[in-house]
């Protein structure tokens, strides 16, 4: 995600983010001196989260829908009429095999150097526990193992799950969002794919734990949660401040858990959050969208003045059409909320950047709202590349005329990849919004470079060379790929661009997107691979970027999965049968034909 030193951050927002970052630092790096988990005190060592009494119990539960799911228009292109030639099949399968081999390399490195730890350190061969110490890479990779056909490895991994104890953790604080999307999502999707009962049992066990984080006076969760205090019976309050994506991106996992377990309390918990977002959607400073920072403690969803589809907001919007699908179209508020949000984003956030090839592409930027008006900050982010896929799916299921917008956003991300010396997109950068006919002139680029790059001299050409700015870029604030940040969700092998390339391929059937994906994969694999696994990159504006000693779990959970799926047969994890969470974990969708999928077979 973007650097905490972004130029667009106002002083007030910087202060808020610093408070959040300092308060929650242990959520990302456990202190080096902590080597043993912190246990919850219990009699006879039989602590169970389900036995923790609720101090603010729900008096009336919001029920899951039980009516017949609606017919939702198909997402995927009809591939049945297209016949591949032998040459085309051989090429596609060779690419798929190369992705699978890179996954196997990363997995073997994790097994050899960091088994049952959260992450492997791909340069030093060490290990890290960054997400509770519950084997994040193992759990996050379960469904990838299944999808790629590593069934023996899958069964071996499932056999270790009894060793994961959610009454113990290496940290005093838990990020509820990350725990939900990685662990809960991982268990649920692996169960949906394999039907192994132990996976659902583990999901329920974790769900019981996470549900306690919602035990606050207004039932809004404490997103950075001091879990041991809650287990000891201490009173809790909802978070004073939180990133909007962290409170708004729990719905898919909790809903699927209710569907599979039969316990409505998880759906009730997240539906109460949805009701707050729905209530305040048109009362924010940019009606239709929600600000980056919200205050769950007093249900303040309107005060902040920053609005984005990118960092710290992303999956809130992503989950609106996906939750609609998971609920069989029976909760129309998710469609209404999405449509209102995307109208606003199209008007204020999306812009066409000036580029040397005069490509008709789009990028999604940040918006700040003041009393005097609305300001677009034309900064691109790797993370916001998910938006093309989201808009593509929504254009299909809601019959919206937005597929061209989705494609332009995807093409914007591909252009950013192709613009860099390493052929890999940086995390954050600044561009020039087009004015008038949007025809490239070097003079316009140089003028904007001088306007933005103050203090570097008066020669735009010299500044561009010194700062390694490709044509059209006026700054590259975070030059890394898969580099970790304290204040926001960490990025490992950034998956958002290939996610949307994959989705647009499945929607359109355009095989040129497979070629673009292959170019992306080759560049990423070339620069990130180490003797042990794969590593983050420090500066993609160099042709041979240096590596950093991190490989987060969603390299194997998301990035390599999406690369594998774009080269697989289109019926493998069909978007008409599954909805993928923000960690690329597929959940079975309901349908009028086969019902609610409350049990896996």
Residue, then its C-alpha position, 0 to 999 in steps of 0.5 A: x500500500x502507499x507510503x505513509x509520507x504521501x504528499x496528499x495527506x493533510x496534517x490532520x489525517x497524518x496525525x490520525x494515521x500516526x495514532x493508528x500506526x503507533x497504537x497498532x504497530x505490534x499487529x505487524x511485527x511481534x517484538x523480537x523478544x516474544x517467543x512464546x504465545x500468550x495463553x488465555x487463563x482457563x480451568x483445566x486448560x479447556x478454554x473455549x471462545x464460545x463460552x465467553x459470555x456476551x456483555x452486550x448481547x443481541x436481543x433480536x437476530x437478523x436472519x439469513x435470507x431463506x427464500x429461493x435465490x434470484x437469477x443473477x445474470x452470468x459473469x463469464x464469457x461463453x467459452x463453449x463455442x471457442x475451440x483452442x488449437x493444439x498450439x494455443x492449448x500447449x502455450x496456455x498449459x505451458x504458462x500454467x505449468x510455469x506458474x504452478x512450478x513457482x508456487x511449488x518453489x515458494x511452498x517448499x521454501x516455506x515448508x523447509x524454513x518456516x513450517x507452522x510460522x506465518x511467513x518465510x524470510x526468502x533471503x535469510x531463510x528465517x521466519x516471521x510471525x506477523x499475523x497471530x502466529x497461527x501459520x498464516x501462509x499455510x492456512x492462506x494457501x490451502x485452497x491454492x494447493x487444492x486448485x493447483x492439484x497438490x492434493x497430497x500437500x493439501x492433506x498434509x497441511x490439513x493434518x496440522x490444523x489441530x496444532x493451531x490454537x486460537x486461545x493463544x497468540x504471539x501478540x496482545x492485539x489482533x487485526x480482525x480484518x486480516x484474521x478474517x480474510x486470511x484465516x477465516x476465509x482460508x478455512x471456509x474456501x478450503x472447506x467449500x472446495x474439498x468438503x473436509x469437515x475439520x476445515x469447517x470446524x476450524x472456521x467455526x472455532x475461529x468465528x467464535x473468537x472473532x465474534x467476541x470482538x463485536x461485543x461492544x455497546x453498539x455492536x460495532x467491532x473493535x478492529x484492532x482487538x486486545x483479545x486477551x482482555x476480552x477473554x478475561x471478561x473486561x469491557x470493550x468499546x468499538x474502535x475510536x478510529x479505524x480504516x474504513x476497509x477494516x470495518x467494512x470488509x468482513x461481510x463475505x466471510x461472516x456470511x459464508x460462516x453463517x450459511x455453512x454453520x447454520x448459526x445466524x449470529x455471524x451474519x447478524x454481526x456484519x449486517x449491522x455494520x452494513x446498516x450503518x454504511x447504508x444509513x450514512x452513505x448520502x450524508x458524507x462530504x462526498x455523497x455516495x462514498x465513505x471516507x477513508x477514516x471512520x469512528x465506529x465507537x460513536x458511529x461517525x461515518x461522515x467526518x473525514x474528508x478523504x475519499x478513495x477506492x484505493x488504500x484503506x477503502x478498497x475492499x469495502x467497495x469490492x464486497x458490495x457486489x460480491x455480498x449481493x451474489x453470496x446472498x443470492x440477490x435477496x438483499x438489494x441494498x448491496x446493489x443500491x450501495x454499489x451503484x450509488x458509490x460507483x456513480x460518485x467515483x466515476x464523476x470524481x475519482x477516475x481520470x484519464x492520464x496524459x501518456x506518451x502513446x495517447x492511450x485511452x486509459x483510466x486511473x482511480x485517484x484520491x479525492x479531498x473535499x473542502x468547503x470550497x469544493x472537491x479536489x482530485x489528487x491524481x495519484x495511482x496505486x497498485x492496490x486500486x487496480x482491483x477496481x477494474x475487476x470489481x466494476x467488470x463483475x458489477x457491470x454483468x450482474x447489475x446490467x450496467x453499461x460500465x464494462x468499457x470503464x472496467x477495461x480502461x482501468x485494467x489497461x491503465x494498470x497494464x500501462x503502469x507495468x509496461x512503463x517501468x524499467x523492471x516491467x513491474x508497477x510501483x505501489x504509488x505514483x503521481x500522474x497528469x490528468x488530461x485536459x482537452x484532447x489529451x494528446x501527448x506533449x513533452x512540454x506539458x509533461x515537463x511543465x507538470x514535473x517542474x510544478x510538482x518536483x520543487x527543490x530539484x532544480x529548474x531543468x525538467x529533463x534533469x529532474x526526470x532522469x534523476x528521479x527516474x520518472x517515465x514519461x507521464x509520471x510526475x512522481x513515484x512516491x513508493x517505488x517498491x513492489x510487495x514492500x511492507x508498510x506499517x500503517x496500512x495493509x501490507x502488500x506481498x506480491x501485489x495481486x490487484x492488477x492480475x486479479x482484474x486482468x483475470x476477471x476481465x479475461x473471464x468476462x470478455x474472453x479476450x486472449x490478449x489479456x492472457x498475453x499481458x498476464x504472461x508478460x507480468x508474470x515473467x517480470x515478477x518471477x524473474x525479479x522476485x525469485x530467490x533460492x528459498x522462495x520469492x522476495x519483495x522488491x525495493x525499487x522497480x524504477x531500476x532494471x534490476x531491483x534489489x530484494x527485501x526479505x519478505x514474502x507475505x502469505x498472499x503471494x501464494x494465496x492470491x497472486x499465484x492463484x490468479x496467474x494460475x487461473x487465467x491460464x486454466x480452463x475457464x470452468x476452474x473456479x468459474x465466476x458464475x459458481x464462486x465469489x472470491x474474497x479479497x484474499x482470493x478465497x473462493x466461496x460457493x455461490x447460491x443459485x436458483x438451480x442448486x440452492x444455497x450451498x449450505x453443505x459442501x459435497 
